[in-house]
Amino acid sequence: MRERWRTKSNGILLNIVPIVFDPLFSRLFKADELFANPDGTEFSVKKIFVQKGDGTTVEFFNYTEGLRKKFPGYELDKNNVIYNVSDKEINLDDHWKLLLTDFNEKLYNEKIADDSFGRTQAKFLSKGLSDAISYTSYPRSGNTMLRKYLENITGIATGSDQIMKFTLNVSLQYQGFKGESVVQDRTWINKTHYPWRTVLDIPYSS
């Protein structure tokens, strides 16, 4: 059945529909015309509250509400890329020295208290980064899982060369990756699928 779907006219539909429908769906979400649950896996055309079996209630947010709730101190630019407004930023040189320092409970507690390790949320770097790391992988190889590990370990937001046009990348941003479509000096480790090119990515020369 799958092969029959991929043949003749159905094959054309299979290639065209995602390219046409997906950006439209993404645009409606970014325009706050749709609502999503906190992890961006369920959508609604209106604001709803879903009662779960364990008694908890899940609230659906529009795109702007959801991002502001996830990323306090950050806003969206005209290209739907997140930028810092009032959150702390990390100096990579100082941060790296701290990560390599022998454990000191007093120092550790001080840094946790003032959120220097990105405990509440992964943070962008302060200006002046000269060297970045290109994290290159094949699509669907587990790169998102490793990105989350890297953010949890370092406290630094990871970047990505994917444009904010398709639902996959908008969903990743909505799920907590504030560095989607950021490959500037705000991030240290940047995801790319280059040289395996997709219609989702932006030019990336680092």
Backbone hydrogen bonds, N-H to C=O, Kabsch-Sander energy under -0.5 kcal/mol:
donor,donor_aa,acceptor,acceptor_aa,energy
5,W,1,M,-2.1
6,R,2,R,-1.5
7,T,3,E,-0.7
7,T,4,R,-0.8
10,N,7,T,-0.9
11,G,7,T,-1.1
11,G,8,K,-0.5
12,I,8,K,-1.0
13,L,9,S,-2.2
14,L,10,N,-2.6
15,N,11,G,-1.3
16,I,12,I,-2.5
17,V,13,L,-2.7
19,I,15,N,-0.7
20,V,16,I,-2.2
21,F,17,V,-3.4
22,D,17,V,-0.6
22,D,18,P,-1.2
24,L,20,V,-1.0
25,F,21,F,-2.7
26,S,22,D,-2.6
27,R,23,P,-2.4
28,L,24,L,-2.2
29,F,25,F,-2.0
30,K,26,S,-2.6
31,A,27,R,-1.6
32,D,29,F,-1.8
33,E,28,L,-2.6
34,L,28,L,-0.6
35,F,44,S,-2.9
36,A,61,F,-3.0
37,N,42,E,-1.9
40,G,37,N,-2.2
44,S,35,F,-2.6
50,V,58,V,-2.8
51,Q,49,F,-0.5
52,K,50,V,-0.5
52,K,56,T,-3.2
55,G,52,K,-1.8
58,V,50,V,-3.0
59,E,57,T,-0.5
60,F,48,I,-2.3
61,F,36,A,-2.7
63,Y,29,F,-0.7
63,Y,34,L,-0.5
66,G,62,N,-2.8
67,L,63,Y,-2.1
68,R,64,T,-2.1
69,K,65,E,-2.1
70,K,66,G,-2.0
71,F,67,L,-3.0
74,Y,71,F,-1.6
75,E,83,Y,-2.3
77,D,81,V,-2.4
80,N,77,D,-2.0
83,Y,75,E,-2.7
85,V,73,G,-2.9
86,S,73,G,-2.0
87,D,73,G,-0.9
90,I,124,F,-2.1
92,L,90,I,-0.7
95,H,91,N,-2.7
96,W,92,L,-2.9
97,K,93,D,-1.8
98,L,94,D,-1.9
99,L,95,H,-2.3
100,L,96,W,-1.5
101,T,97,K,-0.7
101,T,98,L,-0.7
108,Y,104,N,-3.2
109,N,105,E,-2.6
110,E,106,K,-1.9
111,K,107,L,-2.4
112,I,108,Y,-2.4
113,A,109,N,-2.3
114,D,110,E,-2.0
115,D,112,I,-1.1
116,S,111,K,-2.5
117,F,111,K,-0.7
118,G,115,D,-1.2
123,K,155,G,-2.5
125,L,186,R,-2.9
126,S,90,I,-2.4
133,I,188,W,-3.3
134,S,132,A,-0.5
135,Y,133,I,-0.7
135,Y,190,N,-3.4
136,T,134,S,-1.1
137,S,192,T,-1.8
141,S,138,Y,-1.2
146,L,142,G,-1.9
147,R,143,N,-2.3
148,K,144,T,-2.1
149,Y,145,M,-1.9
150,L,146,L,-2.7
151,E,147,R,-2.4
152,N,148,K,-2.5
153,I,149,Y,-2.5
154,T,150,L,-2.6
155,G,151,E,-2.2
157,A,123,K,-2.7
159,G,189,I,-2.6
160,S,179,G,-1.0
160,S,182,V,-1.1
161,D,191,K,-1.6
163,I,200,L,-4.2
165,K,163,I,-1.8
166,F,163,I,-0.8
169,N,166,F,-0.5
170,V,166,F,-2.1
171,S,167,T,-2.9
172,L,168,L,-1.9
173,Q,169,N,-2.1
174,Y,170,V,-2.5
175,Q,171,S,-2.2
176,G,173,Q,-1.3
177,F,172,L,-2.3
178,K,176,G,-1.2
180,E,177,F,-1.4
182,V,179,G,-2.1
183,V,181,S,-0.5
187,T,184,Q,-1.3
188,W,157,A,-0.7
190,N,133,I,-3.2
190,N,188,W,-0.5
191,K,159,G,-2.9
191,K,189,I,-0.5
192,T,135,Y,-2.2
196,W,193,H,-1.9
197,R,195,P,-1.4
201,D,198,T,-0.9
202,I,161,D,-3.3
